[in-house]
Amino acid sequence: MLKLIILLVAISCVFGGKPTLSDNRGLRDERLKYNFRVKDYVFGSLFPKPQEEAKDATKLMSLDPEKFSFTKTGEDSDVIQAALVRYKMIAFPDAQVGGADSNYPQITGLNVHIIQPYKAMDFKMDESYNLVIAAPMASIEANTVWGALRGLETFSQAVYQNISDKYYVNSNKIHDFPRFHHRGFLIDTSRHYLSVQTIEQFIDALAYSKYNVLHWHIVDETSFPFVSKTFPSLSEMGSFNSTTHVYNPEDVQRVIEYARMRGVRVLPEFDTPGHSDSWYSIENLLTKCYSSGKPNGNTGPIDPTVESNYEFLKNFFKEVAEVFPDAYLHLGGDEVSFSCWESNPNIAKWMADHDMGKNYSLLEQYYEQRLLDIVGALGKNYVIWQEVVDNQVKVKADTVVNIWRGQ
């Protein structure tokens, strides 16, 4: 399954500093190889565009990166402490420029005021903020630390260098909040393994673009890189390389923590009953496919008729729920091929005994409802791909359906 998600983010933000252009009229910097990509860029442009912005292009102020201070008032947390240090480096990647431009008023610092105590991220977290850029002191006010992070990102984008390498910013008043609560980006580490460092670069890009969810499609039929303490054979037998191409518990926690510090939730996806070939180390989990009345050596989706499989799923997802703190788990459910189920005489008998006839959507529905019950009992909410609903499966009313197909 190929799910293409487009993230509009400057590559320079991921792998280097911000581009340095030549003046406030959006002229191109001849040092950039692909100038056409920034042809219409205007210094201090913001992405995404704030809900409300009152920028005064006639009021220009200068900043001295060596003396500029990032301070905070109100509620404290480790997230804002780290963010103030991080955003000073992001806003001023070239700190050795010899002070502010004396021809313009100077802004000496930015104060961040957070109103509410720290609270863990959730689906409807408040990311609103107010940013005032004026001499002698800029200010951000936010209800939560998550809104403060978005405000810091906006301020860092508003600051720029001109051809003299001095730092400048225009007078501005911004009131901003996200249009959508969930702004996610999917990475697939089953088909193409990504190092933890590379995943962290993706998370940086999400923060720069004010995305707030890393949808981690961590396993699939191609490989199983997630190291389970409860079922270690899954990664030992199902990964590309059980030494170099896996995510051990420390790796997973490193990603989760790196994301938390940047206001990004990690939504893990463990896709079943299809896309599960790499789960083959669990005995009797996958359906045995038949040809001419005999097993042909191939396997298909998870077998919903084997009761022991639900005990495995209960224990496995119990571990997953403990590892990933987010309130949601993505359970997949897409592209379930019925052909292997149809070929298996044991499944046919089980379906006849349960009055399902040859309606394999009912079998899929049975599996999904059992799985949702398991995950719900663990205190987690769940997300599924749209094919589950397309196949007429009756899911619970509180199920989140992830749409990815054009129809």
VEXZA-907200 format. One record per residue (C-alpha): x, y, z; chain. Coordinates in steps of 0.25 Angstrom, whole numbers, plus 5000, padded with zeros to 4 digits. Each point is the difference from the previous one (the first is absolute). Layout:
! VEXZA-907200
REC   px   py   pz ch
REC    X    Y    Z  A
...
END
This chain:
! VEXZA-907200
REC   px   py   pz ch
REC 5000 5000 5000  A
REC 5006 5013 4996  A
REC 4994 5012 5008  A
REC 5006 5013 4995  A
REC 5000 5012 5010  A
REC 5006 5013 4995  A
REC 5007 5008 5010  A
REC 5004 5014 4996  A
REC 5012 5003 5007  A
REC 5013 5006 4996  A
REC 5012 4990 4999  A
REC 5009 5010 5005  A
REC 4992 5000 5013  A
REC 5002 4985 5002  A
REC 5015 4999 4996  A
REC 5005 5014 5003  A
REC 4998 5014 5003  A
REC 4989 5009 4994  A
REC 5004 5006 4986  A
REC 5006 5014 5001  A
REC 4995 5009 4989  A
REC 5004 5014 4996  A
REC 4990 5010 5004  A
REC 4985 5002 5005  A
REC 4994 5000 4986  A
REC 5002 4985 4998  A
REC 5012 5001 4990  A
REC 5007 4987 4998  A
REC 5014 4996 5006  A
REC 5009 4996 4989  A
REC 5007 4990 5010  A
REC 4988 4991 4999  A
REC 5001 4990 4989  A
REC 4985 4999 4997  A
REC 4996 5015 5001  A
REC 4986 4998 4993  A
REC 4995 4993 5012  A
REC 5001 5012 5009  A
REC 4997 5010 4989  A
REC 4988 5006 5006  A
REC 5005 4999 5015  A
REC 4998 5012 5008  A
REC 5009 5002 5013  A
REC 4992 4997 5012  A
REC 4989 4991 4993  A
REC 4993 4990 5009  A
REC 4996 4986 4997  A
REC 4989 4996 5002  A
REC 4993 5014 4999  A
REC 4995 5004 5014  A
REC 4985 5002 5002  A
REC 5002 5015 5003  A
REC 5013 5008 4996  A
REC 5002 5015 5001  A
REC 5014 5002 4994  A
REC 5005 5014 4998  A
REC 5011 4999 4989  A
REC 5004 5014 5002  A
REC 5004 4998 5015  A
REC 5013 4992 5000  A
REC 5008 4997 5012  A
REC 5013 4993 5002  A
REC 5005 4989 5010  A
REC 5014 4997 5006  A
REC 5000 4985 5001  A
REC 5011 5000 5010  A
REC 4992 5009 5010  A
REC 4986 4995 4996  A
REC 4993 4993 5012  A
REC 4989 4990 5000  A
REC 4993 5000 5013  A
REC 4987 4994 5006  A
REC 4990 5004 5010  A
REC 4988 4992 5005  A
REC 4999 4985 5000  A
REC 5013 4992 4999  A
REC 5004 4987 4994  A
REC 5011 4992 4994  A
REC 4994 5002 4986  A
REC 5001 5016 5001  A
REC 5014 4999 5006  A
REC 5005 4992 4989  A
REC 4993 5008 4989  A
REC 5005 5014 5005  A
REC 5015 4994 4998  A
REC 4996 4993 4987  A
REC 4993 5012 4993  A
REC 5011 5010 5003  A
REC 5009 4991 4991  A
REC 4989 4999 4990  A
REC 4997 5015 4999  A
REC 5015 5003 5000  A
REC 5008 4990 4993  A
REC 5011 5009 4997  A
REC 5002 5007 5014  A
REC 5014 5006 4997  A
REC 4995 5012 4991  A
REC 5005 5012 5009  A
REC 4987 5005 5006  A
REC 4988 5007 4996  A
REC 4998 5010 4989  A
REC 5000 5014 5007  A
REC 4992 5006 4989  A
REC 4988 4993 5005  A
REC 4992 4999 5014  A
REC 5006 4987 5007  A
REC 4992 4989 5006  A
REC 5008 4994 5012  A
REC 4992 4988 5003  A
REC 4987 4991 4999  A
REC 4992 4997 5013  A
REC 4991 4988 5000  A
REC 4988 4999 5009  A
REC 4993 4987 5002  A
REC 4987 5001 5008  A
REC 4996 4985 5003  A
REC 5008 4990 5007  A
REC 5007 4989 4991  A
REC 4990 4989 4995  A
REC 5004 4989 4991  A
REC 4996 5001 4985  A
REC 4987 4995 4995  A
REC 4991 5001 4988  A
REC 4994 5013 5004  A
REC 5012 5007 5006  A
REC 4999 5015 5000  A
REC 5011 5005 4990  A
REC 4996 5015 5000  A
REC 5009 5011 5002  A
REC 5001 5015 4999  A
REC 5014 5006 4995  A
REC 5003 5015 5001  A
REC 5013 5004 4993  A
REC 5004 5014 5004  A
REC 5012 5007 5007  A
REC 5005 4999 5010  A
REC 4995 4986 5003  A
REC 4992 4990 4992  A
REC 4989 4991 5007  A
REC 4993 4987 4999  A
REC 4988 4997 5008  A
REC 4994 4986 5000  A
REC 4990 4992 5008  A
REC 5009 4988 4999  A
REC 5014 4996 4997  A
REC 4996 4994 4987  A
REC 4995 5014 4995  A
REC 5013 5006 5005  A
REC 5008 4990 4991  A
REC 4992 5005 4988  A
REC 5002 5014 5004  A
REC 5015 4998 5001  A
REC 5000 4994 4986  A
REC 4993 5012 4995  A
REC 5009 5009 5006  A
REC 5012 4993 4994  A
REC 4994 5000 4986  A
REC 4998 5015 5002  A
REC 5015 5003 5003  A
REC 5009 5001 4988  A
REC 5014 5005 4995  A
REC 5002 5009 4988  A
REC 5013 5001 4992  A
REC 5008 5007 5011  A
REC 4997 4987 5009  A
REC 4993 5009 5010  A
REC 4987 4995 5006  A
REC 4987 5007 4998  A
REC 4985 4998 5003  A
REC 4988 5008 4996  A
REC 4990 5005 5010  A
REC 4988 4990 5001  A
REC 4988 4996 5008  A
REC 4996 4986 4998  A
REC 4988 4992 5006  A
REC 5001 4985 4995  A
REC 4994 4987 5003  A
REC 4999 4987 4991  A
REC 4989 4998 4990  A
REC 5001 4985 5003  A
REC 5002 4993 5013  A
REC 5007 4988 4993  A
REC 5011 5004 4991  A
REC 5008 4987 4997  A
REC 5011 4994 4991  A
REC 5002 4985 4998  A
REC 5013 4993 4999  A
REC 5002 4986 4996  A
REC 5011 4993 5007  A
REC 4996 4986 4996  A
REC 5003 5001 4985  A
REC 5011 5010 5002  A
REC 5008 5000 5013  A
REC 5003 5014 5005  A
REC 5010 5002 5011  A
REC 4996 5007 5013  A
REC 5008 5012 4996  A
REC 4992 5001 4986  A
REC 4987 4999 5008  A
REC 5005 5011 5009  A
REC 5002 5009 4987  A
REC 4986 4997 4996  A
REC 4995 5004 5013  A
REC 5008 5013 4999  A
REC 4993 5003 4987  A
REC 4987 4997 5006  A
REC 5003 5010 5011  A
REC 5004 5011 4989  A
REC 4987 4998 4993  A
REC 4992 4999 5012  A
REC 4995 4986 4998  A
REC 4997 4993 5013  A
REC 4999 4985 4997  A
REC 5010 4990 4995  A
REC 4992 4988 4995  A
REC 5011 4989 5001  A
REC 4996 4988 4991  A
REC 5010 4993 5008  A
REC 4998 4985 4994  A
REC 4994 4994 4988  A
REC 5000 4987 4992  A
REC 5015 5004 4995  A
REC 5006 5000 5014  A
REC 4998 5001 5015  A
REC 5010 5009 5006  A
REC 4993 5003 5013  A
REC 5007 4992 5011  A
REC 4989 4994 5009  A
REC 5005 4996 5014  A
REC 4988 4991 5001  A
REC 5002 4993 4986  A
REC 5014 5002 4996  A
REC 4999 4990 4989  A
REC 4992 5010 4992  A
REC 5012 5009 4997  A
REC 5010 4989 5001  A
REC 4994 4993 4988  A
REC 4991 5011 4993  A
REC 5010 5012 4999  A
REC 5010 5002 4989  A
REC 5011 4999 5010  A
REC 4998 4997 5014  A
REC 5012 5007 5004  A
REC 5001 5013 4992  A
REC 4986 5002 4994  A
REC 4991 5000 5013  A
REC 4995 5009 5010  A
REC 5003 4996 5014  A
REC 4992 5005 5012  A
REC 5011 5011 5002  A
REC 4999 5004 4986  A
REC 4985 5001 5000  A
REC 5000 5009 5013  A
REC 5010 5009 4994  A
REC 4991 5003 4988  A
REC 4988 5002 5009  A
REC 5008 5009 5009  A
REC 5006 5008 4989  A
REC 4986 5002 4994  A
REC 4994 5004 5013  A
REC 5010 5011 5002  A
REC 4996 5006 4987  A
REC 4985 4999 5002  A
REC 4998 4987 4991  A
REC 4992 4988 5004  A
REC 5005 4987 4995  A
REC 4988 4991 4995  A
REC 5005 4986 4998  A
REC 4994 4991 4989  A
REC 4999 4985 5001  A
REC 4993 4996 4988  A
REC 4991 4987 5000  A
REC 4994 4990 4996  A
REC 5007 5003 4987  A
REC 5014 5005 4997  A
REC 5004 4990 5011  A
REC 5010 4990 4993  A
REC 5011 5005 5008  A
REC 4993 4995 5013  A
REC 5002 4985 4995  A
REC 5008 4996 5013  A
REC 4987 4999 5008  A
REC 4995 4986 4998  A
REC 4987 4999 4993  A
REC 4998 5015 4999  A
REC 4999 5001 4985  A
REC 4990 4993 4992  A
REC 5005 4988 4992  A
REC 4997 5001 4985  A
REC 4994 4988 4993  A
REC 5001 4995 4985  A
REC 4992 4988 4996  A
REC 4996 4997 5014  A
REC 5014 5000 5005  A
REC 5009 5010 5007  A
REC 5009 5007 4989  A
REC 5011 5005 5010  A
REC 4995 5015 4999  A
REC 4993 5008 5011  A
REC 4990 5011 5000  A
REC 4994 5010 5010  A
REC 4999 4996 5015  A
REC 4990 4989 5002  A
REC 4988 5005 5007  A
REC 4995 4986 5003  A
REC 5011 4996 5009  A
REC 4997 5004 5015  A
REC 5014 5000 5005  A
REC 5003 5011 4990  A
REC 4992 5010 5008  A
REC 5008 4996 5013  A
REC 5012 5004 4992  A
REC 4994 5013 4995  A
REC 4996 5003 5014  A
REC 5014 4998 5006  A
REC 5007 5007 4988  A
REC 4991 5012 5000  A
REC 5001 5001 5015  A
REC 5015 5002 4998  A
REC 4998 5010 4989  A
REC 4990 5008 5009  A
REC 5011 5001 5011  A
REC 5011 5004 4990  A
REC 4992 5011 4993  A
REC 4994 5011 5009  A
REC 4991 5006 4989  A
REC 4985 4998 5002  A
REC 4998 4993 4986  A
REC 5006 4988 4994  A
REC 4998 4998 4985  A
REC 4996 4986 4997  A
REC 5000 5000 4985  A
REC 4990 4991 4994  A
REC 5002 5004 4985  A
REC 5002 4991 4988  A
REC 4996 4987 5006  A
REC 5000 4989 4989  A
REC 4989 4990 5002  A
REC 5006 4990 4990  A
REC 5008 4992 5010  A
REC 4988 5000 5010  A
REC 4991 4995 4989  A
REC 5010 4989 4997  A
REC 5001 4994 5014  A
REC 4990 4989 5003  A
REC 5001 5002 5015  A
REC 4996 5015 4999  A
REC 4988 4995 4991  A
REC 4995 4991 5010  A
REC 5002 5010 5011  A
REC 4992 5010 4992  A
REC 4989 4990 4998  A
REC 4999 4997 5014  A
REC 4999 5015 5003  A
REC 4989 5003 4990  A
REC 5009 5008 4991  A
REC 4999 4992 4988  A
REC 5010 5005 4990  A
REC 4999 5015 5004  A
REC 5015 5002 5003  A
REC 4997 5015 5004  A
REC 4993 4994 5012  A
REC 5012 4992 5003  A
REC 5008 5013 4999  A
REC 4990 5007 5009  A
REC 5001 4989 5010  A
REC 5015 5002 5001  A
REC 5000 5015 5000  A
REC 4989 5000 5011  A
REC 5008 4991 5009  A
REC 5013 5008 4998  A
REC 4993 5013 5003  A
REC 4994 4994 5013  A
REC 5015 4996 5004  A
REC 5006 5013 4997  A
REC 4988 5008 5007  A
REC 5002 4991 5012  A
REC 5014 5005 5001  A
REC 4995 5015 5001  A
REC 5004 5004 4986  A
REC 4992 5006 4989  A
REC 5002 4994 4986  A
REC 5002 5004 4985  A
REC 4997 4991 4988  A
REC 5002 5002 4985  A
REC 4987 5003 4992  A
REC 5000 4986 4993  A
REC 4994 4994 5013  A
REC 4988 5009 4998  A
REC 5000 4998 4985  A
REC 4998 4985 5002  A
REC 4988 5003 5008  A
REC 5006 4997 5013  A
REC 4991 5005 5011  A
REC 5010 5007 5009  A
REC 4998 5007 5014  A
REC 4995 5014 4999  A
REC 5012 5006 5007  A
REC 5010 4994 4989  A
REC 5008 5010 4993  A
REC 5001 4997 4985  A
REC 5012 5004 4992  A
REC 4997 5003 4986  A
REC 5010 4998 4989  A
REC 4993 4996 4988  A
REC 4994 5009 4989  A
REC 4987 4993 5001  A
END
